[in-house]
Amino acid sequence: MDFSLTKEQELLRDALAGFLSARYDLERSRSAVKTGAGWQPAVWRGFADELGILGATLPEDVDGMGGGPVELMVIAEELGRALVVEPFVDTVVIGAGLLRRSGGKQADSILRQIVSGAARIAFAALEPTSGQTLHDVSATARREGDDWIVDGSKIVVTSAPLSTHLIIAARTSGARRDQAGISLFHTEFDAVNPPAGVEVHTYRTIDDRLAADLTFTEFRLPADALLGAEGAAWEVIEPTMDEAIAAICAEAVGCMSKVLTDTVEYTKQRQQFGVTISTFQALQHRMVDMYMELEQAIAATYLAVYSLDGSAPSRARSVSAAKVTIARAARFIGQNAVQLHGAMGMTEELAIGHYFKRLTAIESEFGTSDTHLARYAALTRP
């Protein structure tokens, strides 16, 4: 199998890398998260108008470019390298993936808004008692006349404070942990002025992203808010979340590559006992170990990305294997990078601390190592 990028994919990577190098300042980004709007709208417009990456992986019939998993990997890796906090995965991978697989006129309309940069999506899936099991859904949606009435709670809805649209997973039939009986609903959303029946509690996560806990009480939606077939959402959710996991694996590769490069450069500058610490054999061995972890993470990510268009069992196994590999590498590389930088590695002033926090979050995002080890084991049993 040829893992080299095509000329078009290389151009996409280089254009995005150049844009981020010139326009995405880490200090300004963290300031926007902590004291400003939580993101940079001008950067998001640039993603849509100048680069076209918001539609790079979406079908041409919704104004996208028709790219696939490799284009997604290229984009996510560069976003990770620059530590971008704008909601690319939540909107373009999860939101668009759910809409694209559900289909319908409403979905196509929102997909076109995603491509243009006008729509940002948050997926309300996790619940206080669900852990990382996305089909453990207690929130309910019931019919009342021509409308749907949604009740329940959702937690850690990433990007909800920035979103213009919300997709909600709610149970329309079946028992709590059944995969059947889950439906998807969409609604326009504004966290500052939420619709009647929705309570919003926003906060900033450890990796400087915005999220919210949502409570729905007699939240009324029109009949056409239903996405796809009633009760059949799991067939849409599972492949979409696997695609999202592959994307954050690629993002983690970008983060770890940057962390390793910065750490090596730092050891060439810092002196101890009159020599640079890069000459210490013990530290050289440690950085080689970091490099080996990165290489394994890259290989696992490639396997996951190239499996996205394969059969469901193969895709699920490859994605879970990649997530476990990435979690291990993220912890090893992140912790060693901080140690090699000394106490300053965790300061706000140094980039390495911000990358470490993001890598720490990626370890458990969309499922911990234990979750994915159990999933992989279940899929490989005879």
Residue pairs with C-beta under 8 A, 6 or more apart in sequence:
1 306
3 302
5 13
5 70
5 74
9 70
9 71
9 74
12 53
12 56
12 71
12 74
12 75
13 74
13 77
13 78
15 51
16 51
16 53
16 74
16 75
16 78
16 79
17 78
17 81
19 46
19 50
19 51
20 78
20 79
20 81
20 82
20 84
21 82
23 43
23 46
24 40
24 43
24 82
24 84
26 82
26 83
26 351
26 354
28 40
29 40
29 83
29 84
29 85
30 208
30 348
30 354
32 38
32 39
32 40
33 39
33 85
33 204
33 208
33 209
33 210
34 204
34 208
38 85
38 161
38 162
38 204
38 210
39 85
39 86
39 87
39 162
39 210
40 86
43 84
43 86
44 86
44 117
44 120
45 117
47 53
47 54
47 86
47 88
47 117
48 54
48 55
48 115
48 116
48 117
49 117
52 65
53 75
53 88
53 92
54 88
54 91
54 92
54 114
54 115
54 116
54 117
55 62
55 63
55 64
55 65
55 114
55 115
56 64
56 65
56 67
56 71
56 72
56 75
57 64
57 65
57 67
57 68
57 69
57 71
57 72
57 75
57 92
57 93
57 96
58 64
58 65
58 66
58 67
58 92
58 96
58 100
58 111
58 114
58 115
59 66
59 100
60 66
61 108
62 100
62 108
62 111
62 112
62 115
63 112
63 115
63 116
64 111
64 115
65 71
68 308
68 309
69 243
69 246
69 305
69 306
69 308
69 309
70 305
70 306
72 93
72 243
72 246
72 247
72 250
72 305
73 246
73 247
73 250
73 301
73 302
73 305
74 250
75 88
76 88
76 89
76 247
76 248
76 250
76 251
76 254
77 250
77 251
77 253
77 254
77 257
78 254
79 88
79 251
79 254
80 250
80 251
80 252
80 253
80 254
80 255
80 258
80 358
81 254
81 255
81 257
81 258
82 254
83 255
83 258
83 351
83 354
83 355
83 358
85 208
85 209
87 120
87 121
87 122
87 158
87 159
87 162
87 163
89 244
89 247
89 248
89 251
90 120
90 121
90 122
90 123
90 158
90 159
90 163
91 114
91 119
91 120
91 121
91 159
91 163
92 114
93 240
93 243
93 244
93 247
94 121
94 123
94 240
94 241
94 244
95 110
95 114
95 119
95 120
95 121
95 122
95 123
95 165
95 167
96 111
96 114
96 121
97 239
97 240
97 243
97 244
98 123
98 167
98 184
98 227
98 236
98 237
98 240
99 107
99 108
99 110
99 111
99 114
99 121
99 167
99 186
99 227
100 107
100 111
101 228
101 235
101 236
101 239
101 240
102 184
102 227
102 228
102 233
102 236
103 228
104 227
104 228
106 186
106 224
106 227
107 186
107 227
110 119
110 121
110 165
110 186
113 119
113 164
114 120
114 121
118 164
119 164
119 165
120 159
120 162
120 163
120 164
120 165
121 159
121 163
121 164
121 165
121 166
121 167
122 157
122 158
122 159
122 160
122 162
122 163
122 165
122 166
122 167
122 189
122 212
123 157
123 166
123 167
123 169
124 154
124 157
124 160
124 166
124 167
124 168
124 169
124 214
125 134
125 154
125 157
125 169
125 237
126 132
126 134
126 154
126 155
126 156
126 157
127 136
127 137
127 138
127 139
127 152
127 153
127 154
127 155
128 153
128 155
129 136
129 138
130 136
130 137
130 138
131 371
132 364
132 366
132 367
132 368
132 371
133 177
134 169
134 237
134 238
134 241
135 177
135 178
135 179
135 182
135 234
135 237
136 176
136 177
137 169
137 170
137 171
137 176
137 182
138 152
138 171
138 176
139 150
139 151
139 152
139 153
139 154
139 168
139 169
139 170
139 171
139 216
140 150
140 151
140 152
140 170
140 171
140 172
141 148
141 149
141 150
141 168
141 170
141 171
141 172
141 183
141 185
141 221
142 148
142 149
142 172
143 149
144 220
146 222
146 223
147 220
147 221
147 222
147 223
148 185
148 220
148 221
148 222
148 223
148 225
148 226
149 218
149 219
149 220
149 221
150 168
150 170
150 185
150 197
150 216
150 219
150 220
150 221
151 216
151 217
151 218
151 219
152 170
152 215
152 216
153 213
153 214
153 215
153 216
154 168
154 213
154 214
154 216
155 213
155 214
156 205
156 211
156 213
157 166
157 211
157 212
157 213
157 214
158 205
158 209
158 210
158 211
159 209
159 210
159 211
160 166
160 189
160 191
160 200
160 202
160 210
160 211
160 212
160 214
161 191
161 200
161 202
161 210
161 211
161 212
162 191
162 210
163 189
163 191
164 188
164 189
164 190
165 186
165 187
165 188
165 189
166 186
166 187
166 188
166 189
167 184
167 185
167 186
167 227
168 184
168 185
168 186
168 187
168 216
169 182
169 183
169 184
169 233
169 237
170 182
170 183
170 185
171 181
171 182
171 183
172 181
172 182
172 183
172 230
172 231
173 180
173 181
173 231
174 180
174 181
174 182
174 231
175 181
179 234
180 231
180 232
180 234
181 231
182 231
182 233
182 234
182 237
183 226
183 227
183 228
183 230
183 231
183 232
183 233
184 226
184 227
184 228
184 233
184 236
184 237
185 221
185 225
185 226
185 227
186 225
186 227
187 195
187 221
187 225
188 195
189 195
189 198
191 200
191 202
191 212
194 200
195 219
196 219
196 220
197 216
197 217
197 218
197 219
197 220
198 214
198 215
198 216
198 217
198 219
199 214
199 215
199 217
200 212
200 213
200 214
201 212
201 213
201 214
202 210
202 211
202 212
203 210
203 211
203 212
203 213
204 210
204 211
205 211
205 361
206 357
206 360
206 361
207 354
207 357
207 358
207 360
207 361
208 354
208 357
208 358
209 361
227 233
227 236
228 236
238 312
238 316
239 308
239 312
239 315
241 366
242 308
242 315
242 316
242 319
243 308
244 366
245 304
245 319
245 320
245 322
245 323
245 366
245 367
246 301
246 304
246 305
246 308
246 319
246 322
248 326
248 362
248 365
248 366
249 297
249 300
249 301
249 304
249 305
249 322
249 323
249 326
250 301
250 305
251 362
252 297
252 301
252 326
252 329
252 330
252 359
252 362
253 294
253 297
253 298
253 301
253 326
255 330
255 355
255 358
255 359
255 362
256 293
256 294
256 297
256 329
256 330
256 333
256 334
256 359
257 294
258 355
259 333
259 334
259 337
259 352
259 355
259 356
259 359
260 287
260 290
260 291
260 294
260 333
260 337
262 337
262 351
262 352
263 287
263 290
263 336
263 337
263 340
263 341
263 352
264 278
264 287
266 340
266 341
267 276
267 277
267 278
267 283
267 287
267 340
268 276
268 278
269 276
270 276
270 277
271 277
277 283
277 340
278 284
283 340
286 336
286 340
287 336
287 340
289 332
289 336
290 332
290 333
290 336
290 337
293 328
293 329
293 332
293 333
294 329
294 333
296 325
296 329
297 325
297 326
297 329
297 330
300 321
300 322
300 325
300 326
301 322
301 326
303 318
303 321
303 322
304 318
304 319
304 321
304 322
304 323
306 318
307 314
307 315
307 317
307 318
307 319
308 315
308 319
310 318
313 379
316 375
316 379
317 376
317 379
317 380
319 372
320 367
320 372
320 373
320 375
320 376
320 379
321 372
321 376
323 366
323 367
323 369
323 372
324 369
324 372
324 373
324 376
326 362
327 362
327 363
327 364
327 368
327 369
327 372
328 369
330 359
330 360
330 362
330 363
331 359
331 360
331 363
333 359
334 355
334 356
334 359
334 360
335 356
337 345
337 352
337 355
337 356
338 345
338 346
338 352
338 353
338 356
339 345
341 350
341 352
344 350
345 352
345 353
345 356
346 353
346 356
347 353
348 354
363 369
367 375
